[in-house]
Amino acid sequence: MRAEIYNKKKKKKVVMKMVLAELEQKLQHCDSCPLGTTRKHMVFGKGSLSATIMFIGEGPGADEDAQGIPFVGRAGQLLDKIVAAAELPWDDIYVCNVVKCRPPGNRLPLPNEVEACKPFLREQVRVIHPKIIVCLGALATQVLVSPNARITRDRGQWVTKGSFRIMPTFHPAALLRDESKKRPVWEDMQQVRDEYRRIKGLLPKQTWPPPEEE
């Protein structure tokens, strides 16, 4: 029985890898929006294909565009430190962005660019199917939670959508500009850490939503 379960999981992982590899290959030639004509590299994603936690940012920067890998610049290095401080395992994490090509000058992606990339992001989320999604910044939060979301108002509050537990927090790049945001992000990541440990059976499970106080 164990061998059968193992083989099923192995087969599922192979299928997931094939689906994402096919999608990544398709995006190499994507011209759904003008960003496809200005990029150096399409930046798809990195990490475990069976990740429990998925970090989703806004779009690639100059370093990511040069290497074709998400979160390798200063913001990515800070994210590495945040993940390490929260004691979250990288082998159970997947990282990507809402848009897969760098907006010129590192500006925020335009609405038409976001719309063009939404189907690809949805497919990544569908295939990987994480338990926890961490939205890094306002744009990711507006795409995954609500168009009316405001990161300063909504960060640190869990949102449940289907089987996904979503935590909005500030983008690491915001912390590089404003160190006062470091403490709120650490508080948010402590919540992510605790939820991760509950999912893995390392902490008592909470009833969600919690019972109302009498």
MDTraj code that builds the backbone (N, CA, C; nanometers):
import mdtraj as md
import numpy as np

residues = "MET ARG ALA GLU ILE TYR ASN LYS LYS LYS LYS LYS LYS VAL VAL MET LYS MET VAL LEU ALA GLU LEU GLU GLN LYS LEU GLN HIS CYS ASP SER CYS PRO LEU GLY THR THR ARG LYS HIS MET VAL PHE GLY LYS GLY SER LEU SER ALA THR ILE MET PHE ILE GLY GLU GLY PRO GLY ALA ASP GLU ASP ALA GLN GLY ILE PRO PHE VAL GLY ARG ALA GLY GLN LEU LEU ASP LYS ILE VAL ALA ALA ALA GLU LEU PRO TRP ASP ASP ILE TYR VAL CYS ASN VAL VAL LYS CYS ARG PRO PRO GLY ASN ARG LEU PRO LEU PRO ASN GLU VAL GLU ALA CYS LYS PRO PHE LEU ARG GLU GLN VAL ARG VAL ILE HIS PRO LYS ILE ILE VAL CYS LEU GLY ALA LEU ALA THR GLN VAL LEU VAL SER PRO ASN ALA ARG ILE THR ARG ASP ARG GLY GLN TRP VAL THR LYS GLY SER PHE ARG ILE MET PRO THR PHE HIS PRO ALA ALA LEU LEU ARG ASP GLU SER LYS LYS ARG PRO VAL TRP GLU ASP MET GLN GLN VAL ARG ASP GLU TYR ARG ARG ILE LYS GLY LEU LEU PRO LYS GLN THR TRP PRO PRO PRO GLU GLU GLU".split()
xyz = np.array([
    [0.0831, -0.1213, 0.0000],
    [0.0000, 0.0000, 0.0000],
    [0.0867, 0.1265, 0.0000],
    [0.1926, 0.1254, 0.0839],
    [0.2812, 0.2415, 0.0883],
    [0.3498, 0.2643, -0.0456],
    [0.3914, 0.1529, -0.1081],
    [0.4566, 0.1630, -0.2388],
    [0.3616, 0.2219, -0.3421],
    [0.2337, 0.1849, -0.3337],
    [0.1328, 0.2367, -0.4276],
    [0.1133, 0.3857, -0.4074],
    [0.1054, 0.4289, -0.2813],
    [0.0895, 0.5717, -0.2514],
    [0.2112, 0.6495, -0.3000],
    [0.3301, 0.5925, -0.2748],
    [0.4542, 0.6575, -0.3171],
    [0.4567, 0.6736, -0.4688],
    [0.4179, 0.5688, -0.5401],
    [0.4186, 0.5731, -0.6861],
    [0.3196, 0.6750, -0.7415],
    [0.2035, 0.6873, -0.6748],
    [0.1035, 0.7861, -0.7163],
    [0.1574, 0.9275, -0.6977],
    [0.2225, 0.9510, -0.5836],
    [0.2791, 1.0837, -0.5574],
    [0.3898, 1.1159, -0.6573],
    [0.4717, 1.0146, -0.6860],
    [0.5804, 1.0343, -0.7805],
    [0.5260, 1.0659, -0.9195],
    [0.4219, 0.9939, -0.9599],
    [0.3602, 1.0169, -1.0905],
    [0.2988, 1.1561, -1.0974],
    [0.2326, 1.1972, -0.9892],
    [0.1715, 1.3301, -0.9843],
    [0.2777, 1.4383, -0.9985],
    [0.3908, 1.4205, -0.9315],
    [0.4980, 1.5187, -0.9380],
    [0.5546, 1.5288, -1.0797],
    [0.5656, 1.4154, -1.1461],
    [0.6153, 1.4148, -1.2844],
    [0.5193, 1.4908, -1.3751],
    [0.3888, 1.4690, -1.3570],
    [0.2877, 1.5377, -1.4371],
    [0.2926, 1.6881, -1.4112],
    [0.3045, 1.7269, -1.2832],
    [0.3137, 1.8685, -1.2474],
    [0.4338, 1.9334, -1.3146],
    [0.5459, 1.8640, -1.3100],
    [0.6679, 1.9173, -1.3699],
    [0.6497, 1.9370, -1.5197],
    [0.5830, 1.8418, -1.5843],
    [0.5604, 1.8514, -1.7287],
    [0.4686, 1.9670, -1.7625],
    [0.3614, 1.9841, -1.6845],
    [0.2657, 2.0919, -1.7100],
    [0.3337, 2.2279, -1.6966],
    [0.4108, 2.2466, -1.5886],
    [0.4773, 2.3747, -1.5677],
    [0.5891, 2.3975, -1.6693],
    [0.6588, 2.2908, -1.7068],
    [0.7644, 2.3044, -1.8076],
    [0.7044, 2.3470, -1.9418],
    [0.5886, 2.2917, -1.9745],
    [0.5204, 2.3281, -2.0995],
    [0.4742, 2.4727, -2.0952],
    [0.4223, 2.5148, -1.9790],
    [0.3774, 2.6533, -1.9642],
    [0.4961, 2.7488, -1.9730],
    [0.6063, 2.7129, -1.9071],
    [0.7267, 2.7970, -1.9116],
    [0.7786, 2.8101, -2.0541],
    [0.7777, 2.7014, -2.1263],
    [0.8240, 2.7036, -2.2648],
    [0.7344, 2.7931, -2.3503],
    [0.6041, 2.7848, -2.3259],
    [0.5084, 2.8686, -2.3995],
    [0.5352, 3.0162, -2.3737],
    [0.5679, 3.0487, -2.2491],
    [0.5891, 3.1889, -2.2121],
    [0.7189, 3.2459, -2.2688],
    [0.8106, 3.1591, -2.3066],
    [0.9354, 3.2077, -2.3662],
    [0.9083, 3.2866, -2.4937],
    [0.7955, 3.2585, -2.5571],
    [0.7613, 3.3257, -2.6836],
    [0.6360, 3.4126, -2.6691],
    [0.6019, 3.4456, -2.5445],
    [0.4779, 3.5202, -2.5197],
    [0.4901, 3.6640, -2.5684],
    [0.3870, 3.7101, -2.6398],
    [0.3783, 3.8505, -2.6798],
    [0.2389, 3.9046, -2.6484],
    [0.1821, 3.8552, -2.5372],
    [0.0461, 3.8946, -2.4993],
    [0.0372, 4.0402, -2.4546],
    [0.1517, 4.0983, -2.4170],
    [0.1539, 4.2399, -2.3801],
    [0.2886, 4.2978, -2.4235],
    [0.3044, 4.4290, -2.4209],
    [0.4294, 4.4914, -2.4689],
    [0.5553, 4.4517, -2.3917],
    [0.5416, 4.3990, -2.2693],
    [0.6603, 4.3627, -2.1914],
    [0.7414, 4.2534, -2.2608],
    [0.6741, 4.1742, -2.3430],
    [0.7443, 4.0682, -2.4139],
    [0.8479, 4.1195, -2.5120],
    [0.8348, 4.2466, -2.5522],
    [0.9286, 4.3030, -2.6502],
    [1.0459, 4.3753, -2.5836],
    [1.0368, 4.4019, -2.4536],
    [1.1422, 4.4782, -2.3851],
    [1.2228, 4.3938, -2.2876],
    [1.1774, 4.2735, -2.2581],
    [1.2466, 4.1896, -2.1594],
    [1.3761, 4.1326, -2.2171],
    [1.4660, 4.0937, -2.1252],
    [1.5816, 4.0119, -2.1627],
    [1.5462, 3.8644, -2.1445],
    [1.4867, 3.8338, -2.0288],
    [1.4452, 3.6970, -1.9994],
    [1.3054, 3.6977, -1.9387],
    [1.2272, 3.5987, -1.9737],
    [1.1024, 3.5737, -1.9032],
    [1.1393, 3.5068, -1.7690],
    [1.0741, 3.5523, -1.6618],
    [1.1064, 3.5029, -1.5267],
    [0.9867, 3.4237, -1.4756],
    [0.9975, 3.2936, -1.4774],
    [0.8824, 3.2068, -1.4509],
    [0.8593, 3.1817, -1.3019],
    [0.9530, 3.1163, -1.2378],
    [0.9377, 3.0846, -1.0960],
    [1.0485, 2.9916, -1.0524],
    [1.0570, 2.9666, -0.9220],
    [1.1579, 2.8738, -0.8705],
    [1.1059, 2.8106, -0.7416],
    [1.1526, 2.6888, -0.7144],
    [1.1181, 2.6230, -0.5894],
    [1.0526, 2.4883, -0.6086],
    [0.9964, 2.4392, -0.4990],
    [0.9349, 2.3070, -0.4974],
    [0.8021, 2.3070, -0.5715],
    [0.7804, 2.2051, -0.6545],
    [0.6545, 2.1944, -0.7287],
    [0.5424, 2.1376, -0.6425],
    [0.5765, 2.0954, -0.5206],
    [0.4741, 2.0495, -0.4268],
    [0.4792, 2.1336, -0.2998],
    [0.5105, 2.2620, -0.3180],
    [0.5322, 2.3518, -0.2045],
    [0.4062, 2.3716, -0.1202],
    [0.4272, 2.3815, 0.0095],
    [0.3189, 2.4178, 0.1009],
    [0.2976, 2.5681, 0.1014],
    [0.4069, 2.6430, 0.0810],
    [0.4017, 2.7898, 0.0833],
    [0.4410, 2.8451, -0.0529],
    [0.3643, 2.9414, -0.0993],
    [0.3941, 3.0083, -0.2268],
    [0.4041, 3.1583, -0.2019],
    [0.5195, 3.2164, -0.2325],
    [0.5378, 3.3612, -0.2254],
    [0.5147, 3.4184, -0.3646],
    [0.4303, 3.5212, -0.3725],
    [0.4001, 3.5826, -0.5018],
    [0.4287, 3.7326, -0.4938],
    [0.5222, 3.7771, -0.5764],
    [0.5571, 3.9186, -0.5819],
    [0.4877, 3.9893, -0.6969],
    [0.5423, 4.1043, -0.7354],
    [0.4767, 4.1883, -0.8354],
    [0.5299, 4.1619, -0.9764],
    [0.6613, 4.1793, -0.9931],
    [0.7224, 4.1586, -1.1233],
    [0.8728, 4.1552, -1.1096],
    [0.9418, 4.1041, -1.2103],
    [1.0879, 4.0960, -1.2040],
    [1.1530, 4.2343, -1.2067],
    [1.2699, 4.2438, -1.1398],
    [1.3528, 4.3634, -1.1484],
    [1.4668, 4.3417, -1.2464],
    [1.5645, 4.4305, -1.2419],
    [1.6756, 4.4247, -1.3373],
    [1.7572, 4.2962, -1.3209],
    [1.7868, 4.2583, -1.1961],
    [1.8669, 4.1375, -1.1732],
    [1.7925, 4.0128, -1.2193],
    [1.6622, 4.0095, -1.1907],
    [1.5807, 3.8950, -1.2311],
    [1.5708, 3.8863, -1.3834],
    [1.5564, 4.0024, -1.4465],
    [1.5482, 4.0069, -1.5922],
    [1.6785, 3.9578, -1.6558],
    [1.7902, 3.9897, -1.5917],
    [1.9203, 3.9500, -1.6449],
    [1.9443, 3.8001, -1.6308],
    [1.8932, 3.7414, -1.5199],
    [1.9218, 3.6004, -1.4919],
    [1.8067, 3.5056, -1.5235],
    [1.6850, 3.5601, -1.5360],
    [1.5691, 3.4748, -1.5623],
    [1.5225, 3.3979, -1.4409],
    [1.5581, 3.4467, -1.3210],
    [1.5229, 3.3798, -1.1952],
    [1.4594, 3.4830, -1.1023],
    [1.3467, 3.4507, -1.0365],
    [1.2830, 3.5495, -0.9488],
    [1.3583, 3.5704, -0.8182],
    [1.3516, 3.6931, -0.7694],
    [1.4023, 3.7291, -0.6364],
    [1.5498, 3.6924, -0.6173],
    [1.6341, 3.7451, -0.7073],
    [1.7784, 3.7262, -0.6924],
    [1.8502, 3.8582, -0.6630],
    [1.7775, 3.9702, -0.6696],
    [1.8366, 4.1003, -0.6402],
    [1.8361, 4.1296, -0.4904],
    [1.8476, 4.2560, -0.4560],
    [1.8529, 4.2952, -0.3141],
    [1.7255, 4.2562, -0.2404],
    [1.6094, 4.2755, -0.3044],
    [1.4835, 4.2367, -0.2393],
    [1.4780, 4.0860, -0.2187],
    [1.5288, 4.0110, -0.3154],
    [1.5313, 3.8663, -0.3027],
    [1.6249, 3.8198, -0.1932],
    [1.7384, 3.8864, -0.1798],
    [1.8311, 3.8520, -0.0728],
    [1.7698, 3.8792, 0.0638],
    [1.6918, 3.9879, 0.0720],
    [1.6229, 4.0161, 0.1972],
    [1.5148, 3.9113, 0.2244],
    [1.4446, 3.8693, 0.1191],
    [1.3443, 3.7636, 0.1358],
    [1.4100, 3.6360, 0.1881],
    [1.5276, 3.6036, 0.1376],
    [1.6009, 3.4859, 0.1870],
    [1.6221, 3.4956, 0.3381],
    [1.6614, 3.6137, 0.3841],
    [1.6877, 3.6346, 0.5273],
    [1.5591, 3.6232, 0.6086],
    [1.4491, 3.6766, 0.5535],
    [1.3200, 3.6708, 0.6229],
    [1.2744, 3.5261, 0.6375],
    [1.2859, 3.4502, 0.5287],
    [1.2463, 3.3092, 0.5307],
    [1.3320, 3.2312, 0.6307],
    [1.4616, 3.2585, 0.6318],
    [1.5515, 3.1896, 0.7243],
    [1.5184, 3.2252, 0.8696],
    [1.4914, 3.3531, 0.8947],
    [1.4589, 3.3962, 1.0314],
    [1.3293, 3.3327, 1.0802],
    [1.2343, 3.3108, 0.9884],
    [1.1075, 3.2483, 1.0256],
    [1.1189, 3.0956, 1.0323],
    [1.2366, 3.0447, 1.0003],
    [1.2640, 2.9004, 1.0047],
    [1.1688, 2.8221, 0.9135],
    [1.1483, 2.8776, 0.7936],
    [1.0675, 2.8095, 0.6924],
    [1.1619, 2.7392, 0.5947],
    [1.1323, 2.6155, 0.5579],
    [1.2242, 2.5398, 0.4721],
    [1.2074, 2.5733, 0.3244],
    [1.3172, 2.6096, 0.2573],
    [1.3113, 2.6447, 0.1160],
    [1.2686, 2.5279, 0.0290],
    [1.2881, 2.4045, 0.0789],
    [1.2476, 2.2900, -0.0032],
    [1.0975, 2.2657, 0.0003],
    [1.0237, 2.3551, 0.0690],
    [0.8779, 2.3468, 0.0727],
    [0.8155, 2.4804, 0.0319],
    [0.8901, 2.5553, -0.0501],
    [0.8489, 2.6907, -0.0905],
    [0.8633, 2.7065, -0.2420],
    [0.7689, 2.7797, -0.3006],
    [0.7770, 2.8175, -0.4415],
    [0.7621, 2.9686, -0.4500],
    [0.8378, 3.0321, -0.5388],
    [0.8373, 3.1781, -0.5519],
    [0.8134, 3.2168, -0.6968],
    [0.7257, 3.3138, -0.7178],
    [0.7036, 3.3666, -0.8531],
    [0.6487, 3.5084, -0.8422],
    [0.6182, 3.5676, -0.9560],
    [0.5605, 3.7022, -0.9605],
    [0.4293, 3.7020, -1.0379],
    [0.3531, 3.8084, -1.0187],
    [0.2279, 3.8232, -1.0936],
    [0.2577, 3.8315, -1.2426],
    [0.3478, 3.9220, -1.2817],
    [0.3881, 3.9295, -1.4222],
    [0.5256, 3.8663, -1.4385],
    [0.5501, 3.8086, -1.5540],
    [0.6704, 3.7285, -1.5752],
    [0.7819, 3.8034, -1.6482],
    [0.7545, 3.9259, -1.6905],
    [0.8557, 4.0054, -1.7611],
    [0.8735, 4.1390, -1.6892],
    [0.9936, 4.1907, -1.6928],
    [1.0249, 4.3137, -1.6199],
    [0.9591, 4.4363, -1.6834],
    [0.8828, 4.5128, -1.6051],
    [0.8343, 4.6419, -1.6539],
    [0.9510, 4.7402, -1.6636],
    [0.9594, 4.8177, -1.7701],
    [1.0707, 4.9123, -1.7853],
    [1.0858, 5.0048, -1.6651],
    [1.2104, 5.0230, -1.6226],
    [1.2366, 5.1122, -1.5097],
    [1.1868, 5.0611, -1.3767],
    [1.1535, 4.9337, -1.3713],
    [1.1011, 4.8730, -1.2468],
    [0.9707, 4.9368, -1.1996],
    [0.8963, 4.9952, -1.2921],
    [0.7660, 5.0503, -1.2542],
    [0.6707, 4.9357, -1.2222],
    [0.5560, 4.9698, -1.1597],
    [0.4539, 4.8689, -1.1358],
    [0.3931, 4.8226, -1.2681],
    [0.3570, 4.6957, -1.2794],
    [0.2908, 4.6491, -1.4021],
    [0.1595, 4.7231, -1.4254],
    [0.1315, 4.7515, -1.5520],
    [0.0063, 4.8171, -1.5890],
    [-0.1077, 4.7151, -1.5887],
    [-0.2324, 4.7637, -1.5784],
    [-0.3465, 4.6709, -1.5739],
    [-0.3508, 4.5719, -1.6894],
    [-0.3210, 4.6173, -1.8122],
    [-0.3254, 4.5252, -1.9266],
    [-0.2158, 4.4191, -1.9174],
    [-0.1023, 4.4544, -1.8577],
    [0.0072, 4.3592, -1.8396],
    [-0.0295, 4.2539, -1.7358],
    [-0.0955, 4.3000, -1.6296],
    [-0.1413, 4.2070, -1.5251],
    [-0.2444, 4.1106, -1.5826],
    [-0.3399, 4.1649, -1.6590],
    [-0.4442, 4.0795, -1.7179],
    [-0.3851, 3.9753, -1.8117],
    [-0.2819, 4.0149, -1.8856],
    [-0.2192, 3.9214, -1.9793],
    [-0.1524, 3.8049, -1.9071],
    [-0.1007, 3.8315, -1.7878],
    [-0.0269, 3.7291, -1.7134],
    [-0.1139, 3.6500, -1.6144],
    [-0.2316, 3.6991, -1.5854],
    [-0.3173, 3.6319, -1.4865],
    [-0.3399, 3.4832, -1.5148],
    [-0.3709, 3.4445, -1.6394],
    [-0.3948, 3.3016, -1.6636],
    [-0.2738, 3.2144, -1.6305],
    [-0.1547, 3.2681, -1.6521],
    [-0.0335, 3.1901, -1.6253],
    [-0.0111, 3.1765, -1.4743],
    [-0.0383, 3.2837, -1.4012],
    [-0.0268, 3.2775, -1.2550],
    [-0.1289, 3.1797, -1.1984],
    [-0.2517, 3.1873, -1.2498],
    [-0.3555, 3.0946, -1.2027],
    [-0.3138, 2.9498, -1.2248],
    [-0.2516, 2.9231, -1.3391],
    [-0.2089, 2.7863, -1.3691],
    [-0.0970, 2.7419, -1.2741],
    [-0.0064, 2.8330, -1.2432],
    [0.0986, 2.7991, -1.1463],
    [0.0376, 2.7637, -1.0107],
    [-0.0564, 2.8459, -0.9659],
    [-0.1208, 2.8211, -0.8365],
    [-0.2003, 2.6906, -0.8416],
    [-0.2693, 2.6665, -0.9528],
    [-0.3499, 2.5451, -0.9640],
    [-0.2636, 2.4194, -0.9582],
    [-0.1543, 2.4213, -1.0311],
    [-0.0693, 2.3027, -1.0385],
    [0.0048, 2.2781, -0.9065],
    [0.0649, 2.3818, -0.8523],
    [0.1416, 2.3661, -0.7279],
    [0.0486, 2.3463, -0.6088],
    [-0.0641, 2.4161, -0.6101],
    [-0.1681, 2.4049, -0.5078],
    [-0.1115, 2.4129, -0.3657],
    [-0.0527, 2.5276, -0.3320],
    [0.0020, 2.5434, -0.1969],
    [-0.1086, 2.5547, -0.0936],
    [-0.0750, 2.5332, 0.0295],
    [-0.1714, 2.5538, 0.1388],
    [-0.1725, 2.7007, 0.1803],
    [-0.0540, 2.7635, 0.1717],
    [-0.0371, 2.9031, 0.2139],
    [0.0165, 2.9845, 0.0973],
    [-0.0449, 3.1009, 0.0737],
    [0.0060, 3.1956, -0.0254],
    [0.0407, 3.3250, 0.0467],
    [0.1636, 3.3722, 0.0291],
    [0.2054, 3.5003, 0.0859],
    [0.2120, 3.6013, -0.0280],
    [0.1260, 3.7031, -0.0222],
    [0.1243, 3.8089, -0.1235],
    [0.2238, 3.9164, -0.0832],
    [0.3253, 3.9354, -0.1646],
    [0.4291, 4.0341, -0.1358],
    [0.3949, 4.1654, -0.2060],
    [0.3331, 4.2560, -0.1313],
    [0.3011, 4.3865, -0.1859],
    [0.1569, 4.4034, -0.2276],
    [0.1238, 4.5281, -0.2616],
    [-0.0146, 4.5654, -0.2913],
    [-0.0673, 4.4971, -0.4171],
    [0.0143, 4.4930, -0.5225],
    [-0.0361, 4.4394, -0.6493],
    [-0.0745, 4.2924, -0.6363],
    [0.0134, 4.2120, -0.5780],
    [-0.0173, 4.0695, -0.5605],
    [-0.1420, 4.0519, -0.4755],
    [-0.1579, 4.1357, -0.3733],
    [-0.2753, 4.1278, -0.2867],
    [-0.4014, 4.1633, -0.3632],
    [-0.3942, 4.2651, -0.4485],
    [-0.5116, 4.3046, -0.5268],
    [-0.5486, 4.1986, -0.6298],
    [-0.4496, 4.1285, -0.6831],
    [-0.4761, 4.0248, -0.7824],
    [-0.5334, 3.8996, -0.7171],
    [-0.4810, 3.8619, -0.6019],
    [-0.5196, 3.7348, -0.5408],
    [-0.6288, 3.7465, -0.4348],
    [-0.6436, 3.8644, -0.3759],
    [-0.7428, 3.8806, -0.2683],
    [-0.8612, 3.9638, -0.3155],
    [-0.8345, 4.0906, -0.3496],
    [-0.9420, 4.1803, -0.3926],
    [-0.8821, 4.3013, -0.4625],
    [-0.9447, 4.3478, -0.5702],
    [-0.8970, 4.4698, -0.6366],
    [-0.8989, 4.5906, -0.5439],
    [-0.9819, 4.5852, -0.4408],
    [-0.9931, 4.6975, -0.3469],
    [-0.8993, 4.6849, -0.2271],
    [-0.8146, 4.5833, -0.2258],
    [-0.7243, 4.5623, -0.1126],
    [-0.6249, 4.6776, -0.1017],
    [-0.5894, 4.7103, 0.0211],
    [-0.4873, 4.8099, 0.0504],
    [-0.3864, 4.7449, 0.1435],
    [-0.2614, 4.7417, 0.1022],
    [-0.1629, 4.6637, 0.1753],
    [-0.1399, 4.7172, 0.3167],
    [-0.1438, 4.8491, 0.3345],
    [-0.1226, 4.9044, 0.4690],
    [-0.2387, 4.8698, 0.5616],
    [-0.3558, 4.8525, 0.5055],
    [-0.4750, 4.8197, 0.5852],
    [-0.4918, 4.6691, 0.6029],
    [-0.4602, 4.5932, 0.4997],
    [-0.4966, 4.4511, 0.4984],
    [-0.3823, 4.3560, 0.5331],
    [-0.2604, 4.4061, 0.5401],
    [-0.1483, 4.3168, 0.5711],
    [-0.1661, 4.2573, 0.7122],
    [-0.1150, 4.1376, 0.7267],
    [-0.1193, 4.0734, 0.8578],
    [-0.2510, 4.0066, 0.8913],
    [-0.3473, 4.0099, 0.7971],
    [-0.4779, 3.9487, 0.8214],
    [-0.4983, 3.8321, 0.7246],
    [-0.5232, 3.7160, 0.7815],
    [-0.5455, 3.5984, 0.6974],
    [-0.6726, 3.6130, 0.6133],
    [-0.6635, 3.5693, 0.4898],
    [-0.7795, 3.5611, 0.4010],
    [-0.7891, 3.4152, 0.3556],
    [-0.9083, 3.3578, 0.3668],
    [-0.9287, 3.2204, 0.3218],
    [-1.0085, 3.2216, 0.1919],
    [-0.9504, 3.1632, 0.0869],
    [-1.0192, 3.1501, -0.0416],
    [-1.0097, 3.0045, -0.0835],
    [-1.1229, 2.9356, -0.0788],
    [-1.1207, 2.7935, -0.1082],
    [-1.0324, 2.7216, -0.0078],
    [-0.9347, 2.6473, -0.0567],
    [-0.8430, 2.5756, 0.0318],
    [-0.7172, 2.6561, 0.0620],
    [-0.7088, 2.7786, 0.0091],
    [-0.5880, 2.8595, 0.0267],
    [-0.5995, 2.9532, 0.1466],
    [-0.4931, 2.9586, 0.2254],
    [-0.4803, 3.0586, 0.3322],
    [-0.3834, 3.1637, 0.2804],
    [-0.4310, 3.2864, 0.2687],
    [-0.3540, 3.3923, 0.2034],
    [-0.3155, 3.4989, 0.3064],
    [-0.1868, 3.5319, 0.3095],
    [-0.1356, 3.6351, 0.3995],
    [-0.0746, 3.7485, 0.3180],
    [-0.1369, 3.8675, 0.3179],
    [-0.0753, 3.9830, 0.2535],
    [0.0305, 4.0454, 0.3452],
    [0.1409, 4.0863, 0.2879],
    [0.2436, 4.1582, 0.3639],
    [0.3182, 4.2512, 0.2691],
    [0.4053, 4.3352, 0.3255],
    [0.4808, 4.4281, 0.2413],
    [0.5824, 4.3523, 0.1552],
    [0.6084, 4.4056, 0.0378],
    [0.7121, 4.3504, -0.0495],
    [0.8491, 4.3794, 0.0128],
    [0.9447, 4.2867, 0.0021],
    [1.0775, 4.3138, 0.0580],
    [1.1403, 4.4437, 0.0075],
    [1.1103, 4.4822, -0.1169],
    [1.1651, 4.6073, -0.1697],
    [1.1176, 4.7272, -0.0881],
    [0.9964, 4.7193, -0.0336],
    [0.9439, 4.8279, 0.0492],
    [1.0246, 4.8413, 0.1781],
    [1.0738, 4.7289, 0.2281],
    [1.1548, 4.7305, 0.3506],
    [1.2902, 4.7961, 0.3257],
    [1.3418, 4.7799, 0.2039],
    [1.4695, 4.8430, 0.1697],
    [1.4557, 4.9942, 0.1641],
    [1.3350, 5.0413, 0.1315],
    [1.3101, 5.1864, 0.1263],
    [1.2687, 5.2423, 0.2611],
    [1.2056, 5.1591, 0.3433],
    [1.1488, 5.2062, 0.4699],
    [1.1664, 5.0982, 0.5772],
    [1.2658, 5.1148, 0.6619],
    [1.2979, 5.0129, 0.7619],
    [1.1885, 4.9965, 0.8677],
    [1.0995, 5.0952, 0.8804],
    [0.9919, 5.0835, 0.9794],
    [0.8944, 4.9713, 0.9438],
    [0.8995, 4.9246, 0.8202],
    [0.8104, 4.8163, 0.7778],
    [0.8642, 4.6777, 0.8155],
    [0.9862, 4.6722, 0.8648],
    [1.0464, 4.5423, 0.8976],
    [0.9699, 4.4714, 1.0099],
    [0.9326, 4.5453, 1.1144],
    [0.8620, 4.4823, 1.2257],
    [0.7266, 4.4262, 1.1834],
    [0.6424, 4.5041, 1.1095],
    [0.5154, 4.4455, 1.0642],
    [0.5347, 4.3191, 0.9803],
    [0.6356, 4.3182, 0.8926],
    [0.6593, 4.1985, 0.8108],
    [0.7001, 4.0817, 0.8989],
    [0.7822, 4.1077, 0.9985],
    [0.8223, 3.9991, 1.0892],
    [0.7004, 3.9439, 1.1630],
    [0.6107, 4.0316, 1.2051],
    [0.4876, 3.9858, 1.2712],
    [0.4044, 3.8997, 1.1765],
    [0.3954, 3.9418, 1.0502],
    [0.3202, 3.8640, 0.9511],
    [0.3844, 3.7275, 0.9288],
    [0.5167, 3.7254, 0.9202],
    [0.5873, 3.6005, 0.8941],
    [0.5808, 3.5051, 1.0130],
    [0.5673, 3.5592, 1.1311],
    [0.5469, 3.4722, 1.2478],
    [0.4125, 3.3998, 1.2362],
    [0.3127, 3.4714, 1.1853],
    [0.1829, 3.4072, 1.1619],
    [0.1936, 3.2977, 1.0552],
    [0.2692, 3.3276, 0.9495],
    [0.2897, 3.2290, 0.8429],
    [0.3622, 3.1069, 0.8986],
    [0.4653, 3.1320, 0.9772],
    [0.5404, 3.0218, 1.0391],
    [0.4503, 2.9339, 1.1243],
    [0.3675, 2.9971, 1.2069],
    [0.2802, 2.9197, 1.2962],
    [0.1758, 2.8410, 1.2168],
    [0.1216, 2.9011, 1.1126],
    [0.0243, 2.8309, 1.0288],
    [0.0909, 2.7128, 0.9586],
    [0.2116, 2.7348, 0.9101],
    [0.2863, 2.6267, 0.8452],
    [0.3080, 2.5116, 0.9428],
    [0.3468, 2.5435, 1.0642],
    [0.3714, 2.4385, 1.1636],
    [0.2440, 2.3651, 1.1998],
    [0.1317, 2.4368, 1.2013],
    [0.0036, 2.3694, 1.2295],
    [-0.0307, 2.2722, 1.1167],
    [-0.0102, 2.3188, 0.9931],
    [-0.0398, 2.2333, 0.8776],
    [0.0450, 2.1065, 0.8816],
    [0.1686, 2.1206, 0.9234],
    [0.2610, 2.0074, 0.9282],
    [0.2459, 1.9240, 1.0561],
    [0.1492, 1.9626, 1.1401],
    [0.1260, 1.8860, 1.2627],
    [0.2249, 1.9145, 1.3725],
    [0.2950, 2.0282, 1.3620],
    [0.3939, 2.0632, 1.4639],
    [0.3353, 2.1521, 1.5726],
    [0.2150, 2.2026, 1.5498],
    [0.1420, 2.2815, 1.6488],
    [-0.0030, 2.2349, 1.6492],
    [-0.0748, 2.2544, 1.7600],
    [-0.2178, 2.2183, 1.7618],
    [-0.2926, 2.2951, 1.6545],
    [-0.3842, 2.2276, 1.5845],
    [-0.4627, 2.2919, 1.4801],
    [-0.5654, 2.3853, 1.5413],
    [-0.5832, 2.5005, 1.4769],
    [-0.6848, 2.5956, 1.5196],
    [-0.8143, 2.5696, 1.4456],
    [-0.9247, 2.5941, 1.5127],
    [-1.0526, 2.5931, 1.4428],
    [-1.0621, 2.7224, 1.3638],
    [-1.0992, 2.7120, 1.2374],
    [-1.1096, 2.8341, 1.1539],
    [-1.2436, 2.8391, 1.0833],
    [-1.3174, 2.9486, 1.0974],
    [-1.2792, 3.0646, 1.1795],
    [-1.2920, 3.0348, 1.3271],
    [-1.2185, 3.1120, 1.4106],
    [-1.2243, 3.0852, 1.5543],
    [-1.3644, 3.1092, 1.6095],
    [-1.4054, 3.0372, 1.7157],
    [-1.5380, 3.0571, 1.7732],
    [-1.5534, 3.1973, 1.8311],
    [-1.6711, 3.2524, 1.8163],
    [-1.6944, 3.3868, 1.8708],
    [-1.6997, 3.3816, 2.0237],
    [-1.6433, 3.4866, 2.0825],
    [-1.6448, 3.4942, 2.2283],
    [-1.7869, 3.5234, 2.2764],
    [-1.8238, 3.4581, 2.3861],
    [-1.9576, 3.4816, 2.4403],
    [-1.9591, 3.6090, 2.5260],
])
top = md.Topology()
chain = top.add_chain()
for i, resn in enumerate(residues, 1):
    res = top.add_residue(resn, chain, resSeq=i)
    for name in ("N", "CA", "C"):
        top.add_atom(name, md.element.get_by_symbol(name[0]), res)
traj = md.Trajectory(xyz[None], top)
